[in-house]
């Protein structure tokens, strides 16, 4: 691995993942609700309000995850301003393991006591243990490499303290 002049790892890991069924559900439901809003005046307000659900499917149906010396960032690939950033100072450790959506509360963005997650499918996931003991989980391909890089960056940061 290449290194900066100060010895820090010089690496960036980035992956994207999309859930076809979540994106399709968002597009189809948005189109149907738009038609209902135009055609069915008595249900217009409800149809427009329900567009929020379609937007949620679209916002969380494709993600991009980055690990770098700045920390870990996970967010919507379609709406890049919707993201979570975890500077290295907020991360205690990282690991990778096989994860089922039902293990972490379901599909999409999840909040459970002490655990938050972005889950688009069953499979490899990056598990971040945060300062304070909370965990953040992201299902993403090649999570093992992301965890290894995160831990190496954390180790280098601790040496410098």
N, C-alpha and C positions, 0 to 999 in steps of 0.2 A: 504494500500500500504506500502511495506517495505521502509525503508529510510536508507541512508548512515549516518555515524556518524555526518556529518555536517548538517543533516536534509533534504538533497536533496532527491527527490524521486528516489528510486532504481527500475527502470523499463526499460524494452526495449520492444517496440512494433514492430513487423515485419510481413509483409504480402507480398505475391507474387500474381501476376495476369498474365495470358497469354491470348492472343487473337488468337484463333484457325485459323481464316480466315487470319490474318496477317502472322502467321507462315507458313501456307500452301501456301499462295501466294509467300512468300520468297523462300520456298523450290522448288515449281513447276517452278517458273520463273527462278531460278538459274539453275535448271536442263535443262530446255529448252534452255536457253541462252548458256550453256556449249555445248550442242549438236550443236547448230547453229555455235558456234565458231569453232568447230572441222570439221563440214561438209561443211559449206558455207564460203569458203575463202574470197570472196568479202565483206562479212558482218562481218568478224571476229572482226575487231576493234570495230565496233558498238556494237556487242553482248557482248564483254568483258567490254566495257564502261558501258553498261546497267546493268551489274552485280552489280554495285553500288546500284541500285534501289533495287535489291533483298536483298542485304546486309542490307539496311536500314529497310526493312520489318522484317528481322530476328533480327536485333539489338534492335528494338523497340517493337517487338511483344510479349515480356515477360519481366515483370519488377519486381523488388523487392524494397520495401520501408521499411525503418527503422527509428524509432523515439527513441532517447536515450538522455542521458545527453550531448552528443556531438552535438546534433542537429537532423536535418532531412536529410536523404540520400535517393535518388531515382535513380535507374539506371537499366540498362539492366541485366536481369537474365542470358542471354546467353553470354554476353560480359561484365563481371563485371567491367572492367576498364572504361566503358562508364557510367558515373554517375554524378549526381549533388549533391553537399553537401551544406547544409545550416547550418552553426553553429548557435547556439541559439542567438548569438550577432547580426546576420543578420535578425532575425525574429522578427517582432512586435507582430503578433498574428496569431492564426490558427482557422479555422472553418471548418465545414463539411456541405455539401449540395448536393442535387441531381443535376447532371450536364449532359447535353447532349453534345456530341462532337461538334456539330455545334455551340453551345454557346461559345466555346473556340477555334474555328478555324478548327476543324476537328479531324481526328484520327492520332495517332502517336505523334511525338514530334512537338510541335507548338511554334512559336514565333510570337507574336502580340505585338504592341506597349504597353508596360507596363504590359503585361501578357504573361507568358510562361506556357506550359502545357505538360503533358504526358497523353494522352487520348487513352485508348484501348476500351472503351465502354461507353454507357450511364449508369449512376448510381451514387452511392455515390462517393464523391470526397473530398480530403483534399485540402483546400484552405489556402495557406500561404500568409500573407501580410508581405512583406519584408521591411526592413529599406529603406526609399526613396520612398515608396508607390507602388512599383511594386508587382505583384502577381505571384505566382507559384502554379499551380493546378495539382493534380495527381488523376486520377480516380482509386480508390482502395476500396476493401471491408473493412468494419469496420472503415471508415474514422473518425467517431465520436470519437472513442476511441483514435485514433492517435491525433486528434485535442485537446481532453481533456488533454492527457499526455503532448503534446507540450506546451499548455497554463500553466499547472502546473509547468513544468520545467522552463518556462519563469518567472512565478511569483516568484518561489524560487530564481532564478538568480537576479531578481530585488530587492528582500529583502536583498540579500547579498551585494548590491552596496552601 
